[in-house]
Amino acid sequence: MTDTTSRQPASEPTRGYDVQAANLQDDDLRARENSAMQRSKRIARQFLRFGLVGASGFLVNQGVFVVCKKIADAGFDFHELDVFANLLGTQFNIRWYHVFSVVAFVVANLWNFVLNRYWTFAGMEKQKWWIQLPRFMAVGVFGLIITLLVSTALVNPESPFALPPEIFDGSTGLRTRAYWGNFIGVMVAVPANFLFNKLWTFRGVRERQPAKQL
């Protein structure tokens, strides 16, 4: 009669391989989960920094806008709602508050570019600044268009979305429609700016790998 107990050890190598394969699968799953978690944390950190940079850029934007308006009020005989230029012979006009918004945009966008390049995306291998700057400014132009559209809708007295004149009568800075129109327009444009800068301006650069410990 054959001793069946002598055959049992033969299955031990197979069982050992199965355990090893299961361990490898578990390690791979944990590695993927850790990678996804690290990626989520990195994106959240970048969005937070982008928001802080955007907040500082907003202060720069509003500051430049206010300075432009104060200069116009003090040294020139025109109002922010006065016509700067007609828009190609149409019934629409470019007004001085549009000009102020453009000037404020250029200054604030340059400010934001420097901070985002050297802080928000500091962990990235950087491309040349003259490659990234045109992209950043192009995204900024898109954001500026959003800002101008929202601002026009809120400031133009004939717009159905115009801020109520009985509240925003221009008697103080906090009751000036041009300031609030620019403020709300900038805030609406911020999320779109982050997405396009994340996916395009700084896309294609490698994440800097941490140095290995000896």
C-alpha positions as protocol buffer text, in pm:
chain_id: "A"
residue {
  index: 1
  type: MET
  ca { x: 0 y: 0 z: 0 }
}
residue {
  index: 2
  type: THR
  ca { x: 127 y: 346 z: -90 }
}
residue {
  index: 3
  type: ASP
  ca { x: 184 y: 591 z: 194 }
}
residue {
  index: 4
  type: THR
  ca { x: -24 y: 899 z: 96 }
}
residue {
  index: 5
  type: THR
  ca { x: 133 y: 1113 z: 365 }
}
residue {
  index: 6
  type: SER
  ca { x: 463 y: 1105 z: 177 }
}
residue {
  index: 7
  type: ARG
  ca { x: 303 y: 1300 z: -111 }
}
residue {
  index: 8
  type: GLN
  ca { x: 177 y: 1595 z: 95 }
}
residue {
  index: 9
  type: PRO
  ca { x: 505 y: 1789 z: 115 }
}
residue {
  index: 10
  type: ALA
  ca { x: 509 y: 1809 z: -266 }
}
residue {
  index: 11
  type: SER
  ca { x: 230 y: 2070 z: -250 }
}
residue {
  index: 12
  type: GLU
  ca { x: 428 y: 2297 z: -17 }
}
residue {
  index: 13
  type: PRO
  ca { x: 626 y: 2474 z: -296 }
}
residue {
  index: 14
  type: THR
  ca { x: 305 y: 2549 z: -486 }
}
residue {
  index: 15
  type: ARG
  ca { x: 140 y: 2685 z: -174 }
}
residue {
  index: 16
  type: GLY
  ca { x: 449 y: 2893 z: -107 }
}
residue {
  index: 17
  type: TYR
  ca { x: 437 y: 3043 z: -456 }
}
residue {
  index: 18
  type: ASP
  ca { x: 69 y: 3128 z: -409 }
}
residue {
  index: 19
  type: VAL
  ca { x: 142 y: 3308 z: -83 }
}
residue {
  index: 20
  type: GLN
  ca { x: 431 y: 3495 z: -242 }
}
residue {
  index: 21
  type: ALA
  ca { x: 214 y: 3600 z: -539 }
}
residue {
  index: 22
  type: ALA
  ca { x: -60 y: 3717 z: -303 }
}
residue {
  index: 23
  type: ASN
  ca { x: 193 y: 3919 z: -105 }
}
residue {
  index: 24
  type: LEU
  ca { x: 322 y: 4078 z: -424 }
}
residue {
  index: 25
  type: GLN
  ca { x: -33 y: 4170 z: -526 }
}
residue {
  index: 26
  type: ASP
  ca { x: -95 y: 4323 z: -184 }
}
residue {
  index: 27
  type: ASP
  ca { x: 229 y: 4520 z: -205 }
}
residue {
  index: 28
  type: ASP
  ca { x: 138 y: 4642 z: -554 }
}
residue {
  index: 29
  type: LEU
  ca { x: -210 y: 4746 z: -436 }
}
residue {
  index: 30
  type: ARG
  ca { x: -66 y: 4933 z: -139 }
}
residue {
  index: 31
  type: ALA
  ca { x: 189 y: 5102 z: -363 }
}
residue {
  index: 32
  type: ARG
  ca { x: -87 y: 5218 z: -598 }
}
residue {
  index: 33
  type: GLU
  ca { x: -297 y: 5344 z: -310 }
}
residue {
  index: 34
  type: ASN
  ca { x: 0 y: 5531 z: -165 }
}
residue {
  index: 35
  type: SER
  ca { x: 81 y: 5677 z: -507 }
}
residue {
  index: 36
  type: ALA
  ca { x: -279 y: 5793 z: -556 }
}
residue {
  index: 37
  type: MET
  ca { x: -285 y: 5941 z: -206 }
}
residue {
  index: 38
  type: GLN
  ca { x: 43 y: 6124 z: -262 }
}
residue {
  index: 39
  type: ARG
  ca { x: -83 y: 6254 z: -596 }
}
residue {
  index: 40
  type: SER
  ca { x: -405 y: 6377 z: -434 }
}
residue {
  index: 41
  type: LYS
  ca { x: -209 y: 6546 z: -156 }
}
residue {
  index: 42
  type: ARG
  ca { x: 22 y: 6708 z: -410 }
}
residue {
  index: 43
  type: ILE
  ca { x: -269 y: 6843 z: -614 }
}
residue {
  index: 44
  type: ALA
  ca { x: -443 y: 6968 z: -299 }
}
residue {
  index: 45
  type: ARG
  ca { x: -121 y: 7137 z: -185 }
}
residue {
  index: 46
  type: GLN
  ca { x: -75 y: 7297 z: -526 }
}
residue {
  index: 47
  type: PHE
  ca { x: -435 y: 7418 z: -533 }
}
residue {
  index: 48
  type: LEU
  ca { x: -395 y: 7569 z: -184 }
}
residue {
  index: 49
  type: ARG
  ca { x: -76 y: 7746 z: -286 }
}
residue {
  index: 50
  type: PHE
  ca { x: -235 y: 7856 z: -612 }
}
residue {
  index: 51
  type: GLY
  ca { x: -523 y: 7998 z: -411 }
}
residue {
  index: 52
  type: LEU
  ca { x: -286 y: 8189 z: -182 }
}
residue {
  index: 53
  type: VAL
  ca { x: -94 y: 8321 z: -481 }
}
residue {
  index: 54
  type: GLY
  ca { x: -423 y: 8411 z: -643 }
}
residue {
  index: 55
  type: ALA
  ca { x: -529 y: 8596 z: -328 }
}
residue {
  index: 56
  type: SER
  ca { x: -209 y: 8799 z: -332 }
}
residue {
  index: 57
  type: GLY
  ca { x: -252 y: 8856 z: -705 }
}
residue {
  index: 58
  type: PHE
  ca { x: -606 y: 8969 z: -643 }
}
residue {
  index: 59
  type: LEU
  ca { x: -479 y: 9231 z: -397 }
}
residue {
  index: 60
  type: VAL
  ca { x: -228 y: 9344 z: -658 }
}
residue {
  index: 61
  type: ASN
  ca { x: -502 y: 9350 z: -922 }
}
residue {
  index: 62
  type: GLN
  ca { x: -742 y: 9549 z: -707 }
}
residue {
  index: 63
  type: GLY
  ca { x: -464 y: 9781 z: -592 }
}
residue {
  index: 64
  type: VAL
  ca { x: -358 y: 9863 z: -947 }
}
residue {
  index: 65
  type: PHE
  ca { x: -723 y: 9909 z: -1050 }
}
residue {
  index: 66
  type: VAL
  ca { x: -783 y: 10152 z: -763 }
}
residue {
  index: 67
  type: VAL
  ca { x: -463 y: 10343 z: -839 }
}
residue {
  index: 68
  type: CYS
  ca { x: -563 y: 10377 z: -1206 }
}
residue {
  index: 69
  type: LYS
  ca { x: -906 y: 10507 z: -1107 }
}
residue {
  index: 70
  type: LYS
  ca { x: -760 y: 10751 z: -853 }
}
residue {
  index: 71
  type: ILE
  ca { x: -513 y: 10883 z: -1111 }
}
residue {
  index: 72
  type: ALA
  ca { x: -796 y: 10928 z: -1362 }
}
residue {
  index: 73
  type: ASP
  ca { x: -1011 y: 11107 z: -1104 }
}
residue {
  index: 74
  type: ALA
  ca { x: -731 y: 11334 z: -985 }
}
residue {
  index: 75
  type: GLY
  ca { x: -540 y: 11423 z: -1298 }
}
residue {
  index: 76
  type: PHE
  ca { x: -773 y: 11369 z: -1593 }
}
residue {
  index: 77
  type: ASP
  ca { x: -1120 y: 11485 z: -1679 }
}
residue {
  index: 78
  type: PHE
  ca { x: -1296 y: 11151 z: -1733 }
}
residue {
  index: 79
  type: HIS
  ca { x: -1494 y: 10891 z: -1541 }
}
residue {
  index: 80
  type: GLU
  ca { x: -1441 y: 10513 z: -1540 }
}
residue {
  index: 81
  type: LEU
  ca { x: -1773 y: 10472 z: -1722 }
}
residue {
  index: 82
  type: ASP
  ca { x: -1674 y: 10712 z: -2000 }
}
residue {
  index: 83
  type: VAL
  ca { x: -1607 y: 10568 z: -2346 }
}
residue {
  index: 84
  type: PHE
  ca { x: -1242 y: 10491 z: -2421 }
}
residue {
  index: 85
  type: ALA
  ca { x: -1300 y: 10364 z: -2776 }
}
residue {
  index: 86
  type: ASN
  ca { x: -1582 y: 10234 z: -2992 }
}
residue {
  index: 87
  type: LEU
  ca { x: -1576 y: 9863 z: -3068 }
}
residue {
  index: 88
  type: LEU
  ca { x: -1535 y: 9840 z: -3445 }
}
residue {
  index: 89
  type: GLY
  ca { x: -1825 y: 10066 z: -3536 }
}
residue {
  index: 90
  type: THR
  ca { x: -2078 y: 9870 z: -3332 }
}
residue {
  index: 91
  type: GLN
  ca { x: -2309 y: 9994 z: -3060 }
}
residue {
  index: 92
  type: PHE
  ca { x: -2067 y: 9856 z: -2802 }
}
residue {
  index: 93
  type: ASN
  ca { x: -1787 y: 10058 z: -2645 }
}
residue {
  index: 94
  type: ILE
  ca { x: -1466 y: 9996 z: -2456 }
}
residue {
  index: 95
  type: ARG
  ca { x: -1485 y: 10202 z: -2141 }
}
residue {
  index: 96
  type: TRP
  ca { x: -1215 y: 10324 z: -1909 }
}
residue {
  index: 97
  type: TYR
  ca { x: -1287 y: 10064 z: -1642 }
}
residue {
  index: 98
  type: HIS
  ca { x: -1206 y: 9803 z: -1909 }
}
residue {
  index: 99
  type: VAL
  ca { x: -869 y: 9972 z: -1960 }
}
residue {
  index: 100
  type: PHE
  ca { x: -807 y: 9977 z: -1586 }
}
residue {
  index: 101
  type: SER
  ca { x: -889 y: 9604 z: -1571 }
}
residue {
  index: 102
  type: VAL
  ca { x: -639 y: 9526 z: -1848 }
}
residue {
  index: 103
  type: VAL
  ca { x: -358 y: 9722 z: -1679 }
}
residue {
  index: 104
  type: ALA
  ca { x: -436 y: 9555 z: -1346 }
}
residue {
  index: 105
  type: PHE
  ca { x: -444 y: 9215 z: -1517 }
}
residue {
  index: 106
  type: VAL
  ca { x: -97 y: 9253 z: -1674 }
}
residue {
  index: 107
  type: VAL
  ca { x: 69 y: 9357 z: -1348 }
}
residue {
  index: 108
  type: ALA
  ca { x: -109 y: 9094 z: -1136 }
}
residue {
  index: 109
  type: ASN
  ca { x: -50 y: 8815 z: -1388 }
}
residue {
  index: 110
  type: LEU
  ca { x: 325 y: 8879 z: -1394 }
}
residue {
  index: 111
  type: TRP
  ca { x: 322 y: 8874 z: -1014 }
}
residue {
  index: 112
  type: ASN
  ca { x: 129 y: 8545 z: -1011 }
}
residue {
  index: 113
  type: PHE
  ca { x: 357 y: 8385 z: -1268 }
}
residue {
  index: 114
  type: VAL
  ca { x: 670 y: 8443 z: -1060 }
}
residue {
  index: 115
  type: LEU
  ca { x: 511 y: 8308 z: -740 }
}
residue {
  index: 116
  type: ASN
  ca { x: 352 y: 8007 z: -910 }
}
residue {
  index: 117
  type: ARG
  ca { x: 671 y: 7917 z: -1093 }
}
residue {
  index: 118
  type: TYR
  ca { x: 896 y: 7933 z: -788 }
}
residue {
  index: 119
  type: TRP
  ca { x: 654 y: 7831 z: -512 }
}
residue {
  index: 120
  type: THR
  ca { x: 327 y: 7663 z: -621 }
}
residue {
  index: 121
  type: PHE
  ca { x: 504 y: 7427 z: -861 }
}
residue {
  index: 122
  type: ALA
  ca { x: 842 y: 7441 z: -686 }
}
residue {
  index: 123
  type: GLY
  ca { x: 872 y: 7060 z: -685 }
}
residue {
  index: 124
  type: MET
  ca { x: 866 y: 7041 z: -1063 }
}
residue {
  index: 125
  type: GLU
  ca { x: 1157 y: 7033 z: -1304 }
}
residue {
  index: 126
  type: LYS
  ca { x: 1111 y: 7372 z: -1464 }
}
residue {
  index: 127
  type: GLN
  ca { x: 1098 y: 7447 z: -1833 }
}
residue {
  index: 128
  type: LYS
  ca { x: 1246 y: 7773 z: -1954 }
}
residue {
  index: 129
  type: TRP
  ca { x: 1054 y: 8073 z: -1828 }
}
residue {
  index: 130
  type: TRP
  ca { x: 1010 y: 8211 z: -2178 }
}
residue {
  index: 131
  type: ILE
  ca { x: 823 y: 7891 z: -2268 }
}
residue {
  index: 132
  type: GLN
  ca { x: 595 y: 7897 z: -1965 }
}
residue {
  index: 133
  type: LEU
  ca { x: 530 y: 8272 z: -1953 }
}
residue {
  index: 134
  type: PRO
  ca { x: 343 y: 8293 z: -2289 }
}
residue {
  index: 135
  type: ARG
  ca { x: 127 y: 7998 z: -2181 }
}
residue {
  index: 136
  type: PHE
  ca { x: 60 y: 8156 z: -1845 }
}
residue {
  index: 137
  type: MET
  ca { x: -30 y: 8487 z: -2005 }
}
residue {
  index: 138
  type: ALA
  ca { x: -256 y: 8313 z: -2259 }
}
residue {
  index: 139
  type: VAL
  ca { x: -443 y: 8143 z: -1975 }
}
residue {
  index: 140
  type: GLY
  ca { x: -454 y: 8481 z: -1804 }
}
residue {
  index: 141
  type: VAL
  ca { x: -608 y: 8639 z: -2114 }
}
residue {
  index: 142
  type: PHE
  ca { x: -882 y: 8376 z: -2100 }
}
residue {
  index: 143
  type: GLY
  ca { x: -936 y: 8466 z: -1736 }
}
residue {
  index: 144
  type: LEU
  ca { x: -933 y: 8835 z: -1826 }
}
residue {
  index: 145
  type: ILE
  ca { x: -1210 y: 8778 z: -2080 }
}
residue {
  index: 146
  type: ILE
  ca { x: -1417 y: 8611 z: -1808 }
}
residue {
  index: 147
  type: THR
  ca { x: -1340 y: 8902 z: -1574 }
}
residue {
  index: 148
  type: LEU
  ca { x: -1441 y: 9162 z: -1832 }
}
residue {
  index: 149
  type: LEU
  ca { x: -1763 y: 8982 z: -1923 }
}
residue {
  index: 150
  type: VAL
  ca { x: -1867 y: 8948 z: -1560 }
}
residue {
  index: 151
  type: SER
  ca { x: -1757 y: 9304 z: -1480 }
}
residue {
  index: 152
  type: THR
  ca { x: -1951 y: 9445 z: -1776 }
}
residue {
  index: 153
  type: ALA
  ca { x: -2262 y: 9252 z: -1676 }
}
residue {
  index: 154
  type: LEU
  ca { x: -2243 y: 9394 z: -1324 }
}
residue {
  index: 155
  type: VAL
  ca { x: -2133 y: 9752 z: -1399 }
}
residue {
  index: 156
  type: ASN
  ca { x: -2329 y: 9837 z: -1714 }
}
residue {
  index: 157
  type: PRO
  ca { x: -2646 y: 10012 z: -1590 }
}
residue {
  index: 158
  type: GLU
  ca { x: -2846 y: 9866 z: -1881 }
}
residue {
  index: 159
  type: SER
  ca { x: -2748 y: 9508 z: -1798 }
}
residue {
  index: 160
  type: PRO
  ca { x: -3013 y: 9286 z: -1637 }
}
residue {
  index: 161
  type: PHE
  ca { x: -2741 y: 9174 z: -1393 }
}
residue {
  index: 162
  type: ALA
  ca { x: -2628 y: 9527 z: -1300 }
}
residue {
  index: 163
  type: LEU
  ca { x: -2554 y: 9590 z: -934 }
}
residue {
  index: 164
  type: PRO
  ca { x: -2837 y: 9796 z: -779 }
}
residue {
  index: 165
  type: PRO
  ca { x: -2752 y: 10169 z: -803 }
}
residue {
  index: 166
  type: GLU
  ca { x: -2933 y: 10251 z: -479 }
}
residue {
  index: 167
  type: ILE
  ca { x: -2669 y: 10045 z: -296 }
}
residue {
  index: 168
  type: PHE
  ca { x: -2368 y: 10089 z: -524 }
}
residue {
  index: 169
  type: ASP
  ca { x: -2398 y: 10463 z: -574 }
}
residue {
  index: 170
  type: GLY
  ca { x: -2025 y: 10542 z: -570 }
}
residue {
  index: 171
  type: SER
  ca { x: -2047 y: 10746 z: -251 }
}
residue {
  index: 172
  type: THR
  ca { x: -1764 y: 10542 z: -94 }
}
residue {
  index: 173
  type: GLY
  ca { x: -1507 y: 10293 z: -215 }
}
residue {
  index: 174
  type: LEU
  ca { x: -1709 y: 10001 z: -81 }
}
residue {
  index: 175
  type: ARG
  ca { x: -2014 y: 10123 z: -273 }
}
residue {
  index: 176
  type: THR
  ca { x: -1839 y: 10170 z: -607 }
}
residue {
  index: 177
  type: ARG
  ca { x: -1975 y: 9935 z: -874 }
}
residue {
  index: 178
  type: ALA
  ca { x: -1654 y: 9932 z: -1078 }
}
residue {
  index: 179
  type: TYR
  ca { x: -1459 y: 9792 z: -782 }
}
residue {
  index: 180
  type: TRP
  ca { x: -1715 y: 9521 z: -711 }
}
residue {
  index: 181
  type: GLY
  ca { x: -1752 y: 9431 z: -1077 }
}
residue {
  index: 182
  type: ASN
  ca { x: -1377 y: 9378 z: -1108 }
}
residue {
  index: 183
  type: PHE
  ca { x: -1363 y: 9187 z: -778 }
}
residue {
  index: 184
  type: ILE
  ca { x: -1642 y: 8943 z: -866 }
}
residue {
  index: 185
  type: GLY
  ca { x: -1507 y: 8896 z: -1219 }
}
residue {
  index: 186
  type: VAL
  ca { x: -1163 y: 8802 z: -1088 }
}
residue {
  index: 187
  type: MET
  ca { x: -1310 y: 8554 z: -839 }
}
residue {
  index: 188
  type: VAL
  ca { x: -1515 y: 8382 z: -1110 }
}
residue {
  index: 189
  type: ALA
  ca { x: -1204 y: 8342 z: -1327 }
}
residue {
  index: 190
  type: VAL
  ca { x: -979 y: 8185 z: -1058 }
}
residue {
  index: 191
  type: PRO
  ca { x: -1091 y: 7816 z: -1086 }
}
residue {
  index: 192
  type: ALA
  ca { x: -1058 y: 7818 z: -1465 }
}
residue {
  index: 193
  type: ASN
  ca { x: -712 y: 7972 z: -1437 }
}
residue {
  index: 194
  type: PHE
  ca { x: -594 y: 7697 z: -1202 }
}
residue {
  index: 195
  type: LEU
  ca { x: -719 y: 7415 z: -1423 }
}
residue {
  index: 196
  type: PHE
  ca { x: -563 y: 7549 z: -1741 }
}
residue {
  index: 197
  type: ASN
  ca { x: -232 y: 7630 z: -1573 }
}
residue {
  index: 198
  type: LYS
  ca { x: -220 y: 7289 z: -1407 }
}
residue {
  index: 199
  type: LEU
  ca { x: -308 y: 7097 z: -1724 }
}
residue {
  index: 200
  type: TRP
  ca { x: -124 y: 7310 z: -1981 }
}
residue {
  index: 201
  type: THR
  ca { x: 122 y: 7573 z: -1854 }
}
residue {
  index: 202
  type: PHE
  ca { x: 308 y: 7335 z: -1625 }
}
residue {
  index: 203
  type: ARG
  ca { x: 212 y: 7013 z: -1801 }
}
residue {
  index: 204
  type: GLY
  ca { x: 487 y: 6784 z: -1925 }
}
residue {
  index: 205
  type: VAL
  ca { x: 745 y: 6873 z: -1662 }
}
residue {
  index: 206
  type: ARG
  ca { x: 865 y: 6592 z: -1441 }
}
residue {
  index: 207
  type: GLU
  ca { x: 820 y: 6576 z: -1068 }
}
residue {
  index: 208
  type: ARG
  ca { x: 1156 y: 6610 z: -898 }
}
residue {
  index: 209
  type: GLN
  ca { x: 1247 y: 6282 z: -729 }
}
residue {
  index: 210
  type: PRO
  ca { x: 1369 y: 6302 z: -368 }
}
residue {
  index: 211
  type: ALA
  ca { x: 1730 y: 6205 z: -311 }
}
residue {
  index: 212
  type: LYS
  ca { x: 1778 y: 5850 z: -191 }
}
residue {
  index: 213
  type: GLN
  ca { x: 1910 y: 5804 z: 160 }
}
residue {
  index: 214
  type: LEU
  ca { x: 2246 y: 5627 z: 175 }
}
